[in-house]
């Protein structure tokens, strides 16, 4: 018999978005927060750069909006950009109030603001070069102390539970989720009036990624299976500068290094970014990543170099202590030499379609943070707008849920997870092999540069994998690795279908068959609709 746990709010994900929402709602509601690994193990914790917001008198909301729209290559939703940017200062003030130790300028004591690619002003507030760690540890410490918040580590959601899934009459609505307790090795039922997907992105669908291992697109896949639309899945941001070293797993070199004067060099020491964009190293990430990819392929080089050694050693160590220390572990002294770098999958710009309140197509289900498609990022996310989106939409979804609080809610009788017809697998090698195959062909065929033929090859392979994994999932007990692989294959299919549908190059989607944007028609989002979809009732 499955254990059943009831709360008013279930949050799947324990990063900046999920914890922002949980801390606000816990004032008046019981909240459960799930983390499929350690609570700290998420993209928020590893975010280095900072949070973009208008905090300087020389800057303006209008300028931040214009920069975001420019980076988004015509696909940002202006009303969403306006809403997010306009709420930026309040979001930062809330973090300061909670005690996040942002870096101050030693000369005047004001908060230090840095500048990153795509920004026309210094507007990125940061905590040295470990901003995400500062935000995550601060929010998590407060969540741990709150009596109305239950934190569940090593719990991975299997699937969402809805009225339709249970065959109940009446309007469809989310009721909770089936969740695998990884330590007890059993599936539990978590019931809630409101369920929030704050589970992050899907960059582990690629062979090389800056993301932690948990970024497997779980929320996107679950929402799709539950009948929600997804949007703009073809736009996967590749961070230009991941540390290239055989022992440096997924270590990101923050964009702030370029913002503070770092330059990109070929192996012979020559600069090259001016040939690709007049903004050089401060061009948006898609341009920089493609430039590095182009030069590496042209030269047959294993990596290129990001060089900030022309700055003083004191400046480098003060501004980038984490990067300096990590590189020194591998014998790279960034005060004297360039940092070997390669591009890596970094951010999922598409996701589950939501409105300005974070509501999805399934009533009662919200999506916030990287799992969502709000329309903020368009065809390319501008640096440091991601943590801002987490904070702003965490508050927005919480406010909407508070308004629903007056409605009566009673837990349902939900059937337990049925394992009566499955067995333990004796072929775990199948999961490992399929995982490796998926990530390799996604990197080769659906990476920084695409073609029709590459996408067709990827589609054939993902269809075969889908069939294999469906059969495997139907016959064996679920495990963390199987659930992640199932979700990654689903997300890979959505990425491939979206990329095949876009017959142009725009933002992060670059194809040799259509190398220019199609400006003959207004830019449109790529929206995929699951079979059996019905529009939610307002």
C-alpha positions in Angstrom: 0.0 0.0 0.0 1.4 3.4 -1.0 2.0 5.9 1.7 -0.2 9.0 1.2 1.0 12.5 2.2 -1.4 15.5 2.0 -0.6 19.2 2.0 -2.2 22.2 0.5 0.8 22.9 -1.7 3.3 20.5 -3.3 6.4 22.0 -4.8 8.5 19.8 -7.1 12.0 21.3 -7.0 14.0 23.1 -4.3 15.8 25.9 -6.1 15.2 29.6 -6.1 11.8 29.5 -7.7 10.4 26.7 -5.5 11.8 28.1 -2.3 10.7 31.6 -3.0 7.1 30.4 -3.5 7.3 28.0 -0.5 8.5 30.6 1.9 5.7 33.0 1.0 2.9 30.5 1.1 4.1 28.9 4.3 2.8 31.9 6.2 -0.7 30.5 5.8 -0.5 27.0 4.3 1.2 23.6 4.7 3.8 23.2 2.0 5.7 20.1 0.9 8.9 20.6 -1.1 10.5 17.7 -3.0 14.2 17.5 -4.1 15.2 14.4 -6.1 18.8 14.6 -4.8 20.2 16.7 -2.0 18.3 19.8 -1.3 21.2 22.0 -2.4 21.9 20.0 -5.6 20.3 22.1 -8.3 21.1 24.7 -10.9 20.4 27.6 -8.5 23.2 26.5 -6.2 25.7 26.4 -9.1 24.7 29.7 -10.7 27.7 32.0 -10.6 27.0 35.3 -12.3 24.1 37.0 -10.5 20.6 38.5 -10.9 19.8 41.2 -13.4 17.8 44.1 -12.1 17.6 47.9 -12.4 19.4 49.1 -9.3 21.6 52.0 -10.6 20.3 55.5 -11.2 22.1 55.6 -14.6 20.1 52.5 -15.6 16.4 52.2 -16.4 13.6 49.7 -16.7 13.2 50.7 -20.3 16.8 49.9 -21.0 16.6 46.5 -19.4 13.5 45.7 -21.3 15.1 46.8 -24.6 18.2 44.7 -24.0 16.0 41.6 -23.2 13.9 42.1 -26.3 17.0 42.5 -28.4 18.6 39.3 -27.1 15.3 37.4 -27.5 15.5 37.9 -31.3 11.8 38.9 -31.8 10.2 36.1 -29.8 10.0 37.7 -26.3 6.5 38.5 -25.1 6.7 42.2 -24.4 4.1 42.2 -21.6 6.0 39.4 -19.8 9.4 41.2 -20.2 7.8 44.4 -18.8 6.3 42.5 -15.8 9.5 40.7 -15.0 11.8 43.6 -15.3 9.5 46.0 -13.4 9.4 43.6 -10.5 13.2 43.2 -10.4 14.1 45.7 -7.7 11.5 44.4 -5.4 12.8 40.8 -5.9 16.3 41.9 -5.0 15.2 43.9 -2.0 13.4 40.8 -0.7 16.6 38.7 -1.0 18.5 41.4 0.8 15.8 41.4 3.5 16.2 37.7 3.8 20.0 38.1 4.3 21.6 37.2 1.0 25.2 38.5 1.3 25.5 40.4 -2.0 29.0 41.8 -2.8 29.6 45.5 -2.0 32.0 47.8 -3.6 34.9 48.4 -1.2 35.3 52.0 -2.3 31.7 53.4 -1.6 30.0 50.5 0.2 27.2 50.2 -2.4 26.3 46.9 -3.9 28.7 46.0 -6.7 27.0 45.6 -10.1 28.7 43.8 -13.0 27.9 43.7 -16.6 27.3 40.6 -18.7 26.6 39.8 -22.4 23.7 41.6 -23.9 23.4 44.2 -21.1 23.9 47.8 -22.0 24.5 48.8 -18.3 26.0 47.3 -15.2 22.9 45.8 -13.6 23.9 42.3 -12.4 24.0 42.1 -8.6 26.0 39.2 -7.3 27.7 37.5 -4.3 31.3 37.3 -5.6 31.1 34.6 -8.3 28.9 32.2 -6.3 25.6 34.1 -6.3 23.4 31.0 -6.7 25.0 29.3 -3.7 24.4 32.4 -1.6 20.7 32.6 -2.6 20.1 28.9 -2.2 21.7 28.5 1.2 19.9 31.5 2.5 16.5 30.5 1.3 17.1 26.8 2.3 18.1 27.8 5.8 14.9 29.7 6.3 12.8 26.8 4.8 14.4 24.3 7.1 13.4 26.4 10.1 9.8 27.0 9.0 7.2 24.9 10.8 4.8 24.8 7.8 7.4 23.5 5.3 8.2 19.8 4.9 11.4 19.2 3.0 11.8 15.7 1.3 15.2 14.9 -0.1 15.9 12.1 -2.6 12.2 12.1 -3.8 11.7 12.1 -7.5 8.3 12.6 -9.0 7.1 9.8 -11.3 4.0 11.4 -12.8 1.3 13.9 -12.0 -2.1 12.7 -10.8 -5.1 14.4 -12.3 -8.9 13.7 -12.2 -8.6 12.5 -15.9 -5.8 10.1 -15.0 -8.0 8.6 -12.3 -11.0 8.4 -14.5 -13.0 10.8 -12.3 -16.0 12.8 -13.6 -16.0 16.6 -13.8 -13.5 19.1 -14.9 -9.9 18.0 -15.1 -7.6 19.2 -12.3 -4.3 18.2 -10.8 -4.5 16.3 -7.6 -0.9 15.5 -6.7 1.9 13.3 -7.9 3.2 9.8 -7.6 6.7 10.1 -6.1 9.6 7.6 -5.7 11.3 7.7 -2.3 14.8 6.8 -3.5 16.0 5.6 -0.1 12.9 3.5 0.8 12.6 2.4 -2.8 8.9 2.7 -2.9 6.4 5.0 -4.6 4.3 7.3 -2.4 1.3 9.4 -3.2 1.6 13.2 -2.5 -1.8 15.0 -2.6 -2.2 18.8 -2.8 -4.6 21.4 -3.9 -1.9 23.2 -5.9 1.1 21.5 -7.5 4.1 23.6 -8.6 6.7 22.4 -11.1 10.0 24.1 -10.1 12.1 21.3 -11.4 14.5 23.2 -13.6 15.6 22.5 -17.2 16.7 19.7 -19.4 20.4 20.4 -20.4 21.5 16.9 -19.5 19.8 15.8 -22.7 23.2 16.8 -24.2 26.5 15.1 -23.9 28.3 18.2 -22.6 26.4 20.4 -20.1 27.2 23.0 -17.4 24.2 21.7 -15.4 24.2 19.3 -12.4 23.1 15.7 -13.2 19.6 16.3 -12.0 18.7 18.6 -15.0 16.8 15.9 -16.8 13.6 17.8 -17.9 11.4 15.9 -15.4 8.8 18.7 -15.0 8.5 19.3 -18.8 8.0 15.6 -19.5 5.4 15.1 -16.7 3.4 18.2 -17.7 3.4 17.0 -21.4 2.2 13.6 -20.3 -0.5 15.3 -18.2 -1.8 17.2 -21.2 0.0 20.6 -21.0 1.4 22.4 -24.0 5.1 23.1 -24.3 6.7 26.0 -26.2 9.9 26.9 -27.9 11.8 23.7 -27.0 14.2 24.2 -29.9 15.9 27.1 -28.1 18.6 25.5 -26.0 21.3 27.9 -24.8 24.8 26.7 -25.0 27.1 28.6 -22.5 30.2 29.6 -24.4 32.7 29.0 -21.7 32.7 25.7 -19.8 36.1 24.7 -18.3 37.9 22.2 -20.6 39.8 19.7 -18.5 39.4 15.9 -18.3 38.8 16.1 -14.5 36.6 19.3 -14.5 33.1 18.0 -14.6 30.6 20.6 -15.7 32.4 23.6 -14.3 31.1 26.9 -15.7 33.3 29.9 -16.2 30.9 32.7 -15.4 30.0 35.3 -18.1 31.1 38.0 -15.6 34.7 37.2 -16.5 34.0 38.6 -20.0 31.9 41.3 -18.4 35.0 42.5 -16.4 37.3 42.5 -19.5 38.1 38.8 -20.2 38.9 38.2 -23.9 38.6 35.0 -26.0 41.7 33.8 -27.8 42.6 31.2 -30.4 45.4 28.7 -29.4 47.9 31.0 -31.0 46.8 33.9 -28.8 44.8 35.8 -31.5 41.5 37.4 -30.6 38.6 36.6 -32.9 35.3 37.8 -31.6 35.4 41.1 -33.4 35.0 39.1 -36.7 31.7 37.8 -35.6 30.0 40.7 -33.8 31.0 44.4 -33.0 30.2 43.7 -29.3 33.0 41.1 -29.4 33.1 39.2 -26.1 30.0 41.0 -24.8 27.7 39.8 -27.6 24.8 37.6 -26.6 25.6 34.0 -25.7 24.3 32.4 -28.9 26.6 34.5 -31.0 29.6 33.8 -28.8 28.9 30.0 -28.6 28.6 29.7 -32.4 31.8 31.7 -32.9 33.7 29.4 -30.5 32.2 26.3 -32.2 33.0 27.7 -35.6 36.7 28.4 -34.7 37.2 25.1 -33.0 35.8 23.2 -36.0 37.8 25.4 -38.5 41.1 24.8 -36.6 40.4 21.3 -35.3 41.1 22.6 -31.9 39.9 20.8 -28.7 39.3 24.1 -26.9 39.9 27.9 -27.0 41.0 30.2 -24.3 39.3 32.9 -22.1 42.0 35.3 -20.9 41.7 37.8 -18.1 45.4 37.7 -17.1 45.9 41.3 -18.2 44.0 42.4 -15.0 45.8 42.5 -11.7 46.0 39.3 -9.7 44.3 41.1 -6.8 41.4 42.1 -9.0 41.0 38.6 -10.4 41.1 36.8 -7.0 38.7 39.4 -5.4 36.1 39.2 -8.2 36.4 35.5 -9.1 37.5 33.6 -6.1 35.6 30.4 -7.0 36.8 30.3 -10.6 40.4 31.1 -9.5 40.3 28.3 -6.8 38.7 25.7 -9.1 41.2 26.4 -11.9 44.1 26.2 -9.5 43.0 22.7 -8.6 43.8 21.7 -12.1 47.1 23.7 -12.3 45.6 26.6 -14.3 46.7 30.0 -12.8 44.2 32.4 -14.4 46.2 35.4 -13.2 49.0 34.3 -15.6 47.3 32.3 -18.4 44.1 31.8 -20.4 41.4 29.4 -19.2 40.7 26.5 -21.6 37.0 26.6 -22.5 34.4 24.9 -24.7 30.7 25.5 -25.2 28.2 23.3 -23.2 24.4 23.0 -22.9 23.4 25.5 -20.3 19.8 26.6 -20.3 16.4 25.5 -21.6 14.7 28.6 -22.9 11.4 26.7 -23.7 9.2 24.7 -21.4 5.7 24.3 -20.1 3.4 27.1 -21.3 2.3 29.4 -18.6 0.6 32.7 -18.1 1.7 35.7 -16.0 0.6 33.8 -12.8 2.6 30.7 -13.6 -0.6 28.8 -14.4 -0.4 25.9 -16.9 -3.1 24.3 -19.0 -3.9 21.9 -16.2 -5.9 23.7 -13.5 -4.1 23.7 -10.2 -0.7 23.0 -11.8 1.8 25.8 -11.9 5.3 26.0 -13.6 7.9 28.4 -12.5 11.6 28.9 -13.3 13.5 27.1 -16.0 10.8 24.4 -16.4 8.4 27.1 -17.7 7.8 28.9 -21.0 6.6 32.4 -19.9 7.7 34.3 -23.0 10.5 36.2 -21.1 13.5 34.7 -22.9 12.2 34.4 -26.5 14.8 32.8 -28.8 17.7 33.5 -26.5 18.0 34.1 -22.7 19.9 37.2 -21.7 22.5 36.6 -19.0 21.2 36.7 -15.4 17.6 37.0 -16.3 17.0 33.4 -15.2 17.3 33.9 -11.5 15.2 37.0 -11.9 12.5 35.0 -13.5 12.6 32.4 -10.7 12.1 35.1 -8.0 9.5 37.1 -9.8 7.3 34.2 -10.9 7.8 32.4 -7.6 6.1 35.4 -6.0 3.5 35.7 -8.8 2.4 32.1 -8.6 2.3 32.3 -4.8 0.0 35.4 -5.0 -2.4 33.5 -7.3 -2.5 30.5 -5.0 -3.2 32.7 -2.0 -6.2 34.0 -3.9 -7.5 30.5 -4.3 -7.1 29.8 -0.6 -10.7 30.6 0.2 -11.9 27.7 -1.8 -12.6 24.5 0.2 -10.3 21.6 -0.4 -10.5 18.0 0.6 -8.1 15.2 -0.2 -9.3 12.6 -2.7 -9.2 8.8 -2.5 -6.3 8.1 -4.9 -5.4 4.6 -5.8 -1.9 3.6 -4.8 0.9 2.9 -7.1 0.5 -0.5 -8.7 3.7 -2.7 -8.9 1.8 -6.1 -9.0 2.7 -6.8 -12.6 6.3 -5.7 -12.8 9.6 -7.2 -11.7 13.1 -6.1 -10.8 15.3 -5.5 -13.8 18.3 -7.6 -14.4 19.3 -5.4 -17.4 20.3 -2.0 -16.0 23.0 -1.9 -18.7 20.1 -1.1 -21.1 19.3 2.1 -19.3 23.0 3.2 -19.2 23.5 2.4 -22.9 20.3 4.3 -24.0 21.3 7.3 -21.8 24.7 7.5 -23.5 23.3 7.0 -27.0 20.6 9.7 -26.5 23.0 12.4 -25.2 25.6 11.7 -28.0 23.2 11.9 -30.9 21.5 15.0 -29.4 24.9 16.7 -29.2 25.9 15.6 -32.7 22.6 16.2 -34.5 20.6 18.8 -32.4 23.4 20.9 -31.0 24.7 24.4 -31.7 24.5 24.0 -35.5 21.7 21.9 -37.1 20.6 20.7 -40.5 17.4 19.0 -41.8 19.3 15.7 -42.3 20.8 15.8 -38.8 17.3 16.4 -37.3 15.8 13.6 -39.3 18.5 11.2 -38.1 17.9 12.3 -34.5 14.1 11.8 -34.9 14.5 8.2 -36.1 16.8 7.4 -33.2 14.6 9.0 -30.6 11.5 7.2 -31.9 13.4 3.9 -31.5 14.5 4.8 -28.0 11.0 5.8 -27.0 9.7 2.4 -27.9 12.4 0.6 -26.0 12.0 2.7 -22.9 8.2 2.4 -22.9 8.5 -1.4 -22.9 11.2 -1.3 -20.2 9.1 1.1 -18.1 6.0 -1.1 -18.4 7.7 -4.3 -17.3 10.2 -3.3 -14.5 10.1 -1.5 -11.2 10.9 2.2 -11.5 14.3 3.5 -10.5 15.8 7.0 -10.5 17.9 6.3 -13.6 14.9 4.9 -15.5 12.7 7.8 -14.6 15.3 10.3 -15.7 15.9 8.5 -18.9 12.2 8.3 -19.7 11.9 12.0 -19.2 15.0 12.9 -21.2 13.8 10.9 -24.1 10.5 12.6 -24.0 12.1 16.0 -23.8 14.5 15.1 -26.6 11.6 14.3 -28.9 10.0 17.6 -28.1 13.2 19.5 -28.9 13.7 17.6 -32.2 10.0 18.2 -33.2 10.3 21.9 -32.4 13.6 22.3 -34.3 12.1 20.5 -37.3 9.2 22.9 -37.3 11.2 26.1 -37.4 12.3 26.8 -41.0 14.7 29.6 -40.2 17.6 30.5 -38.0 16.7 32.6 -35.0 18.4 33.1 -31.7 19.7 29.9 -30.3 18.2 27.8 -33.2 20.8 27.9 -36.1 20.4 25.6 -39.1 22.6 25.5 -42.2 19.5 24.8 -44.4 17.8 28.1 -43.3 20.7 30.4 -42.2 18.7 33.6 -42.0 15.6 34.6 -40.0 12.3 34.5 -41.9 11.3 38.1 -41.7 8.5 37.8 -44.2 6.1 36.9 -41.4 5.9 38.0 -37.8 8.0 35.7 -35.5 5.9 33.0 -33.9 6.5 30.7 -30.9 6.7 27.0 -31.6 3.8 25.5 -29.6 3.4 21.7 -29.3 0.0 20.4 -28.2 -0.4 16.9 -26.7 -3.1 14.6 -28.1 -6.4 14.9 -26.2 -5.5 18.5 -25.2 -8.5 20.6 -24.1 -8.2 24.3 -23.2 -8.6 25.0 -19.5 -11.7 26.8 -18.3 -11.1 30.3 -16.8 
